[in-house]
Amino acid sequence: MVMARVGQEAPDFEASAYVAGEGFKNIKLSDYRGQWVVLCFYPGDYTFV
């Protein structure tokens, strides 16, 4: 398991994301290399908990 570390490059990962006008698609963090990226995670979102 790769861990994120402060001051180090974030490990690459792939996830499903909603992209406006395109619906859901798989994206990779490396697709945005050299750009500013803000990641938001909503644990439990859409789970009826």
Biopython code that builds the backbone (N, CA, C, O; Angstrom):
import numpy as np
from Bio.PDB.StructureBuilder import StructureBuilder

atoms = [
    (1, "MET", "N", (0.844, -1.182, 0.000)),
    (1, "MET", "CA", (0.000, 0.000, 0.000)),
    (1, "MET", "C", (0.886, 1.241, 0.000)),
    (1, "MET", "O", (1.808, 1.357, 0.807)),
    (2, "VAL", "N", (0.601, 2.158, -0.904)),
    (2, "VAL", "CA", (1.348, 3.409, -1.008)),
    (2, "VAL", "C", (0.631, 4.464, -0.175)),
    (2, "VAL", "O", (-0.592, 4.592, -0.235)),
    (3, "MET", "N", (1.407, 5.221, 0.604)),
    (3, "MET", "CA", (0.818, 6.255, 1.452)),
    (3, "MET", "C", (1.233, 7.635, 0.968)),
    (3, "MET", "O", (2.344, 7.826, 0.472)),
    (4, "ALA", "N", (0.331, 8.590, 1.118)),
    (4, "ALA", "CA", (0.647, 9.987, 0.810)),
    (4, "ALA", "C", (1.491, 10.559, 1.943)),
    (4, "ALA", "O", (1.266, 10.249, 3.113)),
    (5, "ARG", "N", (2.448, 11.382, 1.594)),
    (5, "ARG", "CA", (3.329, 11.996, 2.577)),
    (5, "ARG", "C", (3.380, 13.503, 2.317)),
    (5, "ARG", "O", (3.412, 13.949, 1.170)),
    (6, "VAL", "N", (3.387, 14.268, 3.395)),
    (6, "VAL", "CA", (3.466, 15.728, 3.293)),
    (6, "VAL", "C", (4.767, 16.110, 2.607)),
    (6, "VAL", "O", (5.833, 15.602, 2.952)),
    (7, "GLY", "N", (4.672, 17.013, 1.631)),
    (7, "GLY", "CA", (5.849, 17.495, 0.931)),
    (7, "GLY", "C", (6.314, 16.604, -0.206)),
    (7, "GLY", "O", (7.281, 16.936, -0.892)),
    (8, "GLN", "N", (5.643, 15.473, -0.420)),
    (8, "GLN", "CA", (6.003, 14.548, -1.485)),
    (8, "GLN", "C", (4.922, 14.531, -2.561)),
    (8, "GLN", "O", (3.780, 14.912, -2.304)),
    (9, "GLU", "N", (5.278, 14.092, -3.756)),
    (9, "GLU", "CA", (4.298, 13.968, -4.825)),
    (9, "GLU", "C", (3.239, 12.949, -4.424)),
    (9, "GLU", "O", (3.558, 11.901, -3.862)),
    (10, "ALA", "N", (1.993, 13.257, -4.712)),
    (10, "ALA", "CA", (0.886, 12.346, -4.377)),
    (10, "ALA", "C", (0.994, 11.082, -5.226)),
    (10, "ALA", "O", (1.345, 11.155, -6.404)),
    (11, "PRO", "N", (0.695, 9.922, -4.634)),
    (11, "PRO", "CA", (0.716, 8.690, -5.420)),
    (11, "PRO", "C", (-0.393, 8.704, -6.472)),
    (11, "PRO", "O", (-1.482, 9.223, -6.226)),
    (12, "ASP", "N", (-0.115, 8.137, -7.635)),
    (12, "ASP", "CA", (-1.109, 8.089, -8.701)),
    (12, "ASP", "C", (-2.214, 7.107, -8.329)),
    (12, "ASP", "O", (-1.948, 6.071, -7.719)),
    (13, "PHE", "N", (-3.438, 7.424, -8.691)),
    (13, "PHE", "CA", (-4.562, 6.516, -8.474)),
    (13, "PHE", "C", (-5.597, 6.757, -9.554)),
    (13, "PHE", "O", (-5.568, 7.776, -10.243)),
    (14, "GLU", "N", (-6.513, 5.811, -9.696)),
    (14, "GLU", "CA", (-7.606, 5.917, -10.664)),
    (14, "GLU", "C", (-8.917, 5.810, -9.906)),
    (14, "GLU", "O", (-9.043, 5.005, -8.983)),
    (15, "ALA", "N", (-9.896, 6.624, -10.295)),
    (15, "ALA", "CA", (-11.197, 6.625, -9.625)),
    (15, "ALA", "C", (-12.281, 7.045, -10.608)),
    (15, "ALA", "O", (-12.000, 7.652, -11.642)),
    (16, "SER", "N", (-13.501, 6.717, -10.277)),
    (16, "SER", "CA", (-14.649, 7.138, -11.062)),
    (16, "SER", "C", (-15.028, 8.550, -10.621)),
    (16, "SER", "O", (-15.096, 8.833, -9.425)),
    (17, "ALA", "N", (-15.274, 9.430, -11.587)),
    (17, "ALA", "CA", (-15.604, 10.815, -11.268)),
    (17, "ALA", "C", (-16.675, 11.321, -12.224)),
    (17, "ALA", "O", (-16.778, 10.865, -13.363)),
    (18, "TYR", "N", (-17.469, 12.269, -11.742)),
    (18, "TYR", "CA", (-18.461, 12.913, -12.597)),
    (18, "TYR", "C", (-17.797, 14.081, -13.296)),
    (18, "TYR", "O", (-17.240, 14.962, -12.642)),
    (19, "VAL", "N", (-17.850, 14.097, -14.615)),
    (19, "VAL", "CA", (-17.285, 15.177, -15.420)),
    (19, "VAL", "C", (-18.444, 15.855, -16.142)),
    (19, "VAL", "O", (-19.176, 15.211, -16.893)),
    (20, "ALA", "N", (-18.607, 17.158, -15.912)),
    (20, "ALA", "CA", (-19.723, 17.900, -16.500)),
    (20, "ALA", "C", (-19.784, 17.700, -18.012)),
    (20, "ALA", "O", (-18.781, 17.850, -18.710)),
    (21, "GLY", "N", (-20.962, 17.364, -18.502)),
    (21, "GLY", "CA", (-21.163, 17.178, -19.923)),
    (21, "GLY", "C", (-20.771, 15.802, -20.434)),
    (21, "GLY", "O", (-21.104, 15.440, -21.563)),
    (22, "GLU", "N", (-20.062, 15.026, -19.607)),
    (22, "GLU", "CA", (-19.605, 13.702, -20.025)),
    (22, "GLU", "C", (-20.142, 12.590, -19.142)),
    (22, "GLU", "O", (-20.025, 11.415, -19.491)),
    (23, "GLY", "N", (-20.731, 12.939, -18.002)),
    (23, "GLY", "CA", (-21.214, 11.921, -17.061)),
    (23, "GLY", "C", (-20.060, 11.329, -16.267)),
    (23, "GLY", "O", (-19.024, 11.972, -16.101)),
    (24, "PHE", "N", (-20.234, 10.109, -15.778)),
    (24, "PHE", "CA", (-19.199, 9.451, -14.989)),
    (24, "PHE", "C", (-18.168, 8.808, -15.906)),
    (24, "PHE", "O", (-18.513, 8.197, -16.917)),
    (25, "LYS", "N", (-16.893, 8.956, -15.537)),
    (25, "LYS", "CA", (-15.823, 8.300, -16.279)),
    (25, "LYS", "C", (-14.648, 8.069, -15.333)),
    (25, "LYS", "O", (-14.552, 8.715, -14.290)),
    (26, "ASN", "N", (-13.769, 7.163, -15.691)),
    (26, "ASN", "CA", (-12.586, 6.902, -14.879)),
    (26, "ASN", "C", (-11.523, 7.943, -15.198)),
    (26, "ASN", "O", (-11.250, 8.236, -16.362)),
    (27, "ILE", "N", (-10.932, 8.494, -14.154)),
    (27, "ILE", "CA", (-9.855, 9.462, -14.311)),
    (27, "ILE", "C", (-8.663, 8.995, -13.494)),
    (27, "ILE", "O", (-8.814, 8.223, -12.547)),
    (28, "LYS", "N", (-7.480, 9.464, -13.861)),
    (28, "LYS", "CA", (-6.258, 9.175, -13.122)),
    (28, "LYS", "C", (-5.660, 10.497, -12.656)),
    (28, "LYS", "O", (-5.731, 11.501, -13.364)),
    (29, "LEU", "N", (-5.081, 10.491, -11.483)),
    (29, "LEU", "CA", (-4.439, 11.700, -10.982)),
    (29, "LEU", "C", (-3.342, 12.149, -11.947)),
    (29, "LEU", "O", (-3.140, 13.349, -12.134)),
    (30, "SER", "N", (-2.641, 11.212, -12.555)),
    (30, "SER", "CA", (-1.563, 11.560, -13.486)),
    (30, "SER", "C", (-2.073, 12.298, -14.730)),
    (30, "SER", "O", (-1.288, 12.944, -15.423)),
    (31, "ASP", "N", (-3.387, 12.209, -15.023)),
    (31, "ASP", "CA", (-3.965, 12.969, -16.144)),
    (31, "ASP", "C", (-3.850, 14.475, -15.912)),
    (31, "ASP", "O", (-3.933, 15.253, -16.861)),
    (32, "TYR", "N", (-3.661, 14.886, -14.675)),
    (32, "TYR", "CA", (-3.632, 16.307, -14.305)),
    (32, "TYR", "C", (-2.245, 16.765, -13.863)),
    (32, "TYR", "O", (-2.110, 17.802, -13.214)),
    (33, "ARG", "N", (-1.216, 15.998, -14.213)),
    (33, "ARG", "CA", (0.161, 16.339, -13.827)),
    (33, "ARG", "C", (0.494, 17.747, -14.318)),
    (33, "ARG", "O", (0.213, 18.095, -15.465)),
    (34, "GLY", "N", (1.093, 18.553, -13.443)),
    (34, "GLY", "CA", (1.477, 19.921, -13.790)),
    (34, "GLY", "C", (0.374, 20.940, -13.598)),
    (34, "GLY", "O", (0.580, 22.127, -13.854)),
    (35, "GLN", "N", (-0.806, 20.498, -13.146)),
    (35, "GLN", "CA", (-1.932, 21.401, -12.914)),
    (35, "GLN", "C", (-2.295, 21.376, -11.427)),
    (35, "GLN", "O", (-2.003, 20.410, -10.723)),
    (36, "TRP", "N", (-2.926, 22.435, -10.968)),
    (36, "TRP", "CA", (-3.448, 22.455, -9.608)),
    (36, "TRP", "C", (-4.696, 21.582, -9.561)),
    (36, "TRP", "O", (-5.544, 21.657, -10.451)),
    (37, "VAL", "N", (-4.809, 20.757, -8.531)),
    (37, "VAL", "CA", (-5.944, 19.842, -8.396)),
    (37, "VAL", "C", (-6.453, 19.897, -6.959)),
    (37, "VAL", "O", (-5.668, 19.870, -6.012)),
    (38, "VAL", "N", (-7.762, 19.975, -6.809)),
    (38, "VAL", "CA", (-8.391, 19.895, -5.486)),
    (38, "VAL", "C", (-9.214, 18.611, -5.465)),
    (38, "VAL", "O", (-10.075, 18.413, -6.322)),
    (39, "LEU", "N", (-8.956, 17.745, -4.498)),
    (39, "LEU", "CA", (-9.680, 16.479, -4.383)),
    (39, "LEU", "C", (-10.643, 16.557, -3.214)),
    (39, "LEU", "O", (-10.266, 16.970, -2.117)),
    (40, "CYS", "N", (-11.879, 16.164, -3.445)),
    (40, "CYS", "CA", (-12.893, 16.135, -2.388)),
    (40, "CYS", "C", (-13.457, 14.727, -2.305)),
    (40, "CYS", "O", (-13.908, 14.174, -3.308)),
    (41, "PHE", "N", (-13.432, 14.159, -1.135)),
    (41, "PHE", "CA", (-13.967, 12.822, -0.924)),
    (41, "PHE", "C", (-15.154, 12.911, 0.018)),
    (41, "PHE", "O", (-15.097, 13.621, 1.021)),
    (42, "TYR", "N", (-16.216, 12.208, -0.288)),
    (42, "TYR", "CA", (-17.416, 12.181, 0.528)),
    (42, "TYR", "C", (-17.675, 10.751, 0.966)),
    (42, "TYR", "O", (-18.480, 10.057, 0.344)),
    (43, "PRO", "N", (-17.011, 10.290, 2.027)),
    (43, "PRO", "CA", (-17.262, 8.919, 2.473)),
    (43, "PRO", "C", (-18.713, 8.743, 2.893)),
    (43, "PRO", "O", (-19.266, 9.562, 3.627)),
    (44, "GLY", "N", (-19.304, 7.692, 2.430)),
    (44, "GLY", "CA", (-20.686, 7.408, 2.795)),
    (44, "GLY", "C", (-21.713, 8.152, 1.955)),
    (44, "GLY", "O", (-22.913, 7.976, 2.167)),
    (45, "ASP", "N", (-21.283, 8.972, 1.016)),
    (45, "ASP", "CA", (-22.222, 9.694, 0.171)),
    (45, "ASP", "C", (-23.019, 8.711, -0.677)),
    (45, "ASP", "O", (-22.454, 7.765, -1.226)),
    (46, "TYR", "N", (-24.300, 8.923, -0.785)),
    (46, "TYR", "CA", (-25.220, 8.059, -1.554)),
    (46, "TYR", "C", (-25.324, 6.655, -0.969)),
    (46, "TYR", "O", (-25.585, 5.710, -1.715)),
    (47, "THR", "N", (-25.128, 6.481, 0.354)),
    (47, "THR", "CA", (-25.185, 5.137, 0.932)),
    (47, "THR", "C", (-26.417, 4.928, 1.817)),
    (47, "THR", "O", (-26.590, 3.833, 2.352)),
    (48, "PHE", "N", (-27.261, 5.913, 1.986)),
    (48, "PHE", "CA", (-28.468, 5.848, 2.818)),
    (48, "PHE", "C", (-28.140, 5.561, 4.289)),
    (48, "PHE", "O", (-28.962, 4.981, 4.998)),
    (49, "VAL", "N", (-26.958, 5.958, 4.751)),
    (49, "VAL", "CA", (-26.589, 5.745, 6.155)),
    (49, "VAL", "C", (-27.038, 6.942, 6.953)),
    (49, "VAL", "O", (-26.833, 6.987, 8.166)),
]
sb = StructureBuilder()
sb.init_structure("model")
sb.init_model(0)
sb.init_chain("A")
sb.init_seg("    ")
for serial, (resi, resn, name, xyz) in enumerate(atoms, 1):
    if name == "N":
        sb.init_residue(resn, " ", resi, " ")
    sb.init_atom(name, np.array(xyz, "f"), 0.0, 1.0, " ", f" {name:<3s}", serial, name[0])
structure = sb.get_structure()
